[in-house]
C-alpha cells in the first residue's frame, strides 16, 4: 500500500533519514515515535508524496513516486488522509464547510456526499458545533475537525502527525478511539507521536507495530513499550 525501500532524505546539506525500508500493509496500525527533530514529520511527508526521497524508492499503491507526474500524485493522495500537526482551517467558513472542502475541490459535493458529511460530523462529536467558526473551537474540537476532514474522502490510509499533541489525556483517548474505529473499518493507520502512554493504551486494544526513528534510521521498537 505504502512502501519505502532503502529511502534516504537529505535536508540543508545533511542527511536526516537514511536506509529506511518500511511497508504499511492494508489494514495495519503503526505508531511512529522518536525524539523531536528526529524526522517524524519528514517521514510522514515521504509517505504521501509531499517530499521525494533523495535516494531509494517510495511506492504509493504499487506506483513509484519518482515515475508519477503531478496529476498522478494528486490522484493517489486522494486515497491518503492526512491529519497535520498544525491543522489549518479557513476561519471565515463554519466547521462543516471546512470539513467538506476536499469534496468541493474534487467535485464530489453531491447530495449523497453531503449526507455522509452530516454523519461524519456527528461521528467525531461535532454535531452541535457544525456551524461554529474555527477560532471558536477548542484544541480538541479542532483536532476532531481535522480528522473528519482527513477522512471525508474515505481514504484507504490515514496518517496522523502528533494528533494528540495539544490536547489533554481524555481528549487524546477520544481521538485514539476514532482512529482505532477507522482501523477496524479496514483503514491503514500511522500515528506519529512522542506519547508512550498513548501507544500503551492503543496496544491493549489493537494490534499495533511501533516504529522508532533513531540515528536517522527507522527500527521496530522493543517490547518495553
C-alpha positions in Angstrom: 0.0 0.0 0.0 2.8 2.4 1.0 6.3 1.1 0.8 9.7 2.7 1.4 12.7 0.8 0.1 16.2 1.9 1.2 15.0 5.5 1.4 17.2 8.4 2.4 16.3 12.1 2.7 18.7 15.0 3.0 17.9 18.5 4.2 20.1 21.5 4.3 23.1 19.6 3.2 22.8 16.9 5.9 21.2 13.5 5.9 18.0 13.5 8.1 16.9 9.9 7.2 18.9 7.0 5.9 18.4 3.4 4.7 14.7 3.2 5.6 12.7 0.2 4.5 9.1 0.1 5.8 5.9 -1.3 4.4 2.5 -0.2 5.6 0.2 -3.1 4.7 -3.5 -2.8 4.1 -5.4 -2.7 7.4 -2.2 -2.3 9.6 -1.8 0.0 12.5 1.5 1.7 13.1 2.9 4.2 15.5 6.0 6.3 14.7 8.0 7.6 17.6 11.3 9.3 18.3 12.7 12.5 19.8 11.8 15.9 18.5 13.7 16.8 15.3 14.4 13.1 14.5 12.4 13.3 11.3 8.9 12.0 12.1 7.1 14.7 10.0 9.6 14.2 7.2 8.9 10.5 7.2 5.1 11.2 7.0 5.6 13.6 4.1 7.6 10.9 2.2 4.6 8.5 2.9 2.2 10.7 1.0 4.4 12.1 -1.8 4.8 15.6 -0.4 8.6 15.0 -0.4 10.6 12.9 -2.8 13.4 10.8 -1.4 17.0 11.7 -2.2 17.8 8.0 -2.5 15.7 4.8 -2.6 12.1 4.3 -3.7 8.7 5.3 -2.3 5.8 3.4 -3.7 2.2 4.5 -3.2 -0.3 1.8 -4.1 2.4 0.0 -6.2 3.4 3.1 -8.1 6.9 4.7 -7.7 6.5 8.4 -6.8 9.5 9.2 -9.0 7.7 8.0 -12.1 4.4 9.9 -11.3 3.6 13.3 -12.7 1.8 15.9 -10.5 -1.7 14.6 -11.5 -0.8 11.0 -10.7 0.5 12.0 -7.2 -2.7 14.1 -6.6 -4.9 11.2 -7.5 -3.0 8.8 -5.3 -3.1 11.3 -2.4 -6.9 11.2 -2.5 -6.5 7.7 -1.1 -4.5 9.1 1.8 -6.0 11.2 4.6 -3.5 13.4 6.5 -4.0 15.0 9.9 -1.3 17.6 10.2 0.4 18.6 13.4 -0.7 22.2 13.0 -4.1 21.9 11.4 -5.1 24.9 9.3 -8.7 26.0 8.6 -10.4 28.8 6.7 -11.5 30.9 9.6 -14.4 32.6 7.7 -16.1 29.2 7.0 -18.1 27.2 9.6 -16.7 23.9 10.7 -18.9 21.7 8.5 -17.8 23.6 5.3 -14.1 23.3 6.3 -14.5 19.6 6.7 -16.3 19.4 3.3 -13.5 21.3 1.4 -11.9 18.1 -0.1 -15.3 17.2 -1.5 -15.8 20.6 -3.1 -12.3 20.6 -4.6 -12.7 17.1 -6.1 -16.3 17.9 -7.4 -17.9 15.3 -5.1 -20.2 17.6 -3.3 -23.4 15.7 -4.3 -26.4 15.3 -2.0 -25.3 11.8 -1.0 -21.8 13.0 -0.1 -23.3 15.9 1.9 -25.5 13.4 3.8 -22.3 11.5 4.6 -20.8 14.7 5.8 -23.5 15.1 8.4 -22.9 11.6 9.6 -19.2 12.2 9.8 -19.6 15.4 11.8 -21.8 13.6 14.3 -19.3 10.7 14.4 -16.4 12.9 15.6 -18.7 14.6 18.1 -19.1 18.0 16.5 -22.8 17.9 15.6 -23.5 20.8 18.0 -20.5 22.7 16.7 -21.1 22.3 13.0 -21.9 26.0 12.4 -19.1 27.3 14.7 -16.2 29.1 13.1 -12.7 27.6 13.6 -11.5 30.3 16.0 -14.3 29.4 18.3 -13.2 25.8 18.7 -11.2 24.2 21.5 -7.9 22.4 20.7 -9.7 19.0 20.9 -12.5 20.2 18.7 -10.0 21.4 16.1 -8.2 18.1 16.1 -11.5 16.2 15.7 -12.5 18.5 12.8 -9.0 17.9 11.2 -9.6 14.1 11.5 -13.0 14.4 9.9 -11.6 16.5 7.0 -8.8 13.9 6.6 -11.3 11.0 6.2 -14.2 12.8 4.3 -12.9 11.2 1.0 -13.0 7.8 2.6 -9.2 7.2 2.1 -7.5 3.8 2.4 -4.8 5.2 4.6 -4.8 7.8 7.5 -1.6 9.5 8.5 -1.8 11.5 11.7 1.1 13.7 12.8 1.0 14.3 16.6 -2.8 14.3 16.6 -3.0 14.5 20.4 0.0 16.9 21.0 -2.1 19.8 22.1 -5.0 18.2 24.0 -5.5 16.7 27.4 -5.4 12.9 28.2 -9.2 12.5 28.0 -9.3 14.1 24.5 -6.3 12.1 23.5 -8.2 8.9 24.3 -11.2 10.1 22.3 -9.1 10.8 19.3 -7.4 7.5 19.6 -10.7 5.7 19.8 -11.8 7.3 16.5 -8.5 6.2 14.8 -9.0 2.6 16.2 -12.5 2.6 14.8 -11.2 3.6 11.4 -8.7 0.8 11.6 -11.4 -1.7 12.4 -13.2 -0.5 9.3 -10.1 -1.6 7.3 -8.1 1.6 7.1 -4.4 1.6 7.4 -3.3 3.9 10.2 0.0 5.6 11.0 0.3 7.9 14.0 3.4 9.9 14.8 3.6 10.6 18.5 6.0 11.1 21.3 3.4 10.0 23.9 4.3 6.5 25.0 1.2 6.3 27.3 -0.9 6.7 24.2 0.9 3.9 22.5 0.4 1.6 25.5 -3.3 2.5 25.6 -3.7 1.6 22.0 -1.7 -1.7 22.2 -4.2 -3.0 24.7 -7.0 -2.6 22.1 -5.4 -3.1 18.7 -2.5 -5.0 17.1 -0.1 -2.1 16.6 3.5 -2.1 15.4 5.8 0.7 16.8 8.4 2.2 14.6 11.1 4.3 16.2 13.4 6.8 14.5 16.9 6.8 16.0 20.2 7.8 14.4 18.5 8.6 11.0 17.0 5.1 10.8 13.6 3.6 11.4 13.5 0.4 13.5 10.8 -1.7 15.2 10.7 -0.7 18.8 11.1 -3.3 21.5 8.6 -4.8 23.9 9.4 -2.1 26.6 6.6 0.0 25.0 
